[in-house]
């Protein structure tokens, strides 16, 4: 898998998306490949292809919401039945979706209900959706550090012999399509993830790092997901983003960024700006991030301002 990430000290962690994992060069053609027949489940192929069609339509509808009557965000779904798979020209597929009962690797069976393999060089992606249902358990661990007691929990999954529930399939397909469009995971604190898993609050994103939440029976593509895709591509659709020569604070949609600017200005500290784009530019952190971390470690700026600065740096990368 081709991806990159930003290291942020845990004390600076804040809710938000990981860095983009690829960028589609144009509106994608999505090829859904009907799974081989499974004697345990009648009409399995129809079920998988229908759920995929609904998921693609959901993404397309929400990306185009509020646009003109002509769709800006386009994607084409091709459903490939079993009798057409041998002679099909797969080179036309930007995103391919296969369906399997569960991961072949026993280690992955404890972690994945779906997986996306992005290729940042070609701008294409391969998705595998696992169609068996899962049962959940929680593994707890705890430790002390100084006077603070920490508790961590890890959701553990086990595949059953039954077909996955509609919510599991719907969430998984939408989640993996999000990855294929370039979205990284949406990271939340352990406390927030626990509340979501317990059904105490709704997921803020379809890209939540926990593939399935067992306390919630609905999974939605949220405004945060739509906004993040438009931060990656701009507002004119896949592959239509035209980079500017210079990005300023106003070009980046970042909550609480004004708070960061106010604190830096009040202390006569340097103001972050995004580096200019170029054809050969690399996806790297702006040079000022090192200064921000140094200011934070010296106590010159607050944890929240440092966190905002690192989120701003991540958006600089996304726009590059």
Secondary structure, 3 states (H helix, E strand, C coil): CCCCCCCCCHHHCCCEECCCCCCCCCCCEEEEECCCCECCECCHHHHHHHHHHHHHHHHHHHHCCCCCCCCCCCCEEEEECHHHCCCCCHHHCCEEEEEECCCCCCCHHHCCCEEEEEECCCCEEEEEEECEEEEEEEEEEEEEECCEEEEEEEEEEEEEEEECCHHHHHHHHHHHHHHHCCCCCEECCHHHHHHHHCCCCCCCCCCECCCCCCCCCCCCCCHHHHHHHHHHHCCCCCCCCCCCCCECHHHCCCCCHHHHHHHHHHCCCCCCCECCCCCCCCCCCCCHHHHHHHHHHCCCCCHHHHHHHHHHHHHHHHHC
